[in-house]
Amino acid sequence: MKMKSFTLKSLLLPLLIALFTTTLLLPATSARAASAEEIDIKVTATLEQFTKEVKGGSAFLNKAKGVLVFPSVIKAGFGVGGEYGEGALRINGKTADYYSTAAASIGFQIGAQSKSIVVVFLKSDALKEFRNSSGWKAGVDGSVALVEWGAGEDINSVDIKDPIVGFIFGNKGLMYNLTIEGSKFTKLVK
């Protein structure tokens, strides 16, 4: 068996790719943070999209103890990837706090995409635990069940027992088979 030795030159390309990917994500995350007003406008538009695409969505949101909305989560990568977005937590229809979401991934991936995320807290204790955390990670600090149902079915006819449920939207509407597992949600000061 022949051993391959690694030199600085052989590691340079993967390091440059990782640096390039990170550099692409930084301007979107730190240099151009959205204002509270910009986030609120986009959150309202995303909730309007939710109620249009999810039959019974308006009545469903009225039952929620809180709704965390990320209007645009950008995912980009070239081997190593990451995603970032800013949003707001609404309680009784009013913005209570602002949050960011971030996640990293490794694997075959090239390009960028945008998605919207709506996380609905159906139980007061789940919302309280989320708000009291200093950095809440989906799948670690709490489980978020992504809801799927048949076309034309009213969301209120689905028996949802989970305290926290999530919905992911893309350019073409509600998306399935995606996950927010491993995404970290952190409170922002706006």
N, C-alpha and C positions, 0 to 999 in steps of 0.2 A: 504494500500500500504506500503510495507516494503522498507525502505531507506537503500541503501547499502553505507557503509562508506569505504572510500579509505584510505589505509595505505601505508606507504613507501614500504612495502613488496609487496602489490598488484600492485603498479606502477613500480616496479623494472624491470619486464620482458619487458614491452613496452619501457622503457628508455634504457635498454641494447640493444634491437633490433635497436633502432634509433641510438645509439652510434656505434654499430657494422656496420650498413649500412654506416654511415658517415665515419668511419675509412676505410672502403673498397674503398670509392670514393677518399679520400684524396691523397693516393699515386699516383693515376693516374692523379690527377689534379695539385698538387703543387710540389711534390718531383721529378717528372720526366717530366718536361716541354720539349717539343720538340724544337730543334734548328730551325732557319729560313730555313736552307738548308733541313732538314728533312721534314718540312712542305711543302716546295716547291715541293719536289720530290713526296710526297703523293698527293698534289693538282693536279699535272700534270697527275698522274695515274688515279685519280678520273675523271678528265675531259676527258681523253681517254675513260674510261668506259661509261661516259655520251654520247659521240659521237657514240660509238658502239651500245648502247642500245636504243637511241632515234633517230629514222629516221629523218634526216635533222638537227640533233643536232649541227653539226659544223656550218652550215649557220645561225642557230638560235643564237648561241653564238657570231657570228661575228656582229650581230645587237645589242648586249647588250652594255650598257654604262658601266657596271661593273658586275663581277661575284664573289660572295662570296662562297668559297668552304670549307667544313669541311669534310676531308677524313674519319675520324673515330670519331663518337660521341658515347661514351659508356654510356649506361643507366643501372643502377643497383638498386635493391631495395628489401626490405623485409617489406612490409606494407608502409614504407616511402621510397621514391626513389628519385633519382637524375640522371642527365646526364651532361656530360661535354665533350667538344672537342675543338681542336685548328685548325685554318685554316687560309686562306689568301684571301684577296680581290684582284682580278686581274682586271686591267683596260688596255685595248688595249693589252692583252696577257702578261702583266708584273705585278708582285706583287707590289701593292701600299702600303698595310698595312697588319698586322696580327691581327687576332681576336680570341677570345674564345667565346664559347656558353655554357650556363648553364641553367638548368631548374630543378625545384623540383616538386614532385607529391606525393599525398597521396591517398591511395586506395589499393585494392587487387593487389599485384604484388610481385612476387618472381623471383629472378634470374637476369641475365644480358644479354644484347644484344648490338650489334654494328650496326650503320647505317652511311651512308654518306649523307650529305646534300649539295645541290647546290642551291643557291639563285641567281636569275638573275634579275638585275636592268635594265628595259627597257626604263626608262625615266631619263634624266639627273637630274631633280629636286629631284626625289626620292633618287638617289644615293648621291647627295649633302647633303640632309637632314640626311641620314644615316651616312655619314662620319663626319658631324659636331656634331653629338650627342655624349654625354659622356657615354652612355650606352643605346642602342636601344633595345626595347622590342617588339617582334612580337605580333601583335594584340592590342598593346597599342600605340606605337609610329608610327606604320605603319602596314598595312595589307599585308600578304604574301599569295597569291593565289596558292594552290597546284594544278598543272596542271595534268589532266587525259585525255587520248585520247585512241582511239581504236588501237588494234594491227595492225601494218603495216602502220598506218596513219603517214604522215609526219608532224612533229611539226609545220612547217611553214604554213601548211594548216589550222591550228587551229586559229581562230580569238581571239587573246589574247588582251584584253583591259586593263588589270591590269598593273600598273607600276612596280610591283615586283611579280615575280613568283618563286615557289620553287619546287624542286624535291627531293625525298628521295629514297635512294638505300639501299638494304640489301645484304646479301650473294647471294641471288637468283635473283638479279636484281632490277628493279624499283619497289618500294612498294607503295601501295595505302592505303587510309583510315588511314593515320597517320597524325599527326599535328606537327607544330613547334610553335603553339600558346603558348605564355607565355615564350618562350625561350628568354634569354637576350644575346645580342651580345655586347662584350666589346673589345675595341682596346687594343692590347698587344704591349709591347716594346720588340723587338727582335734584 
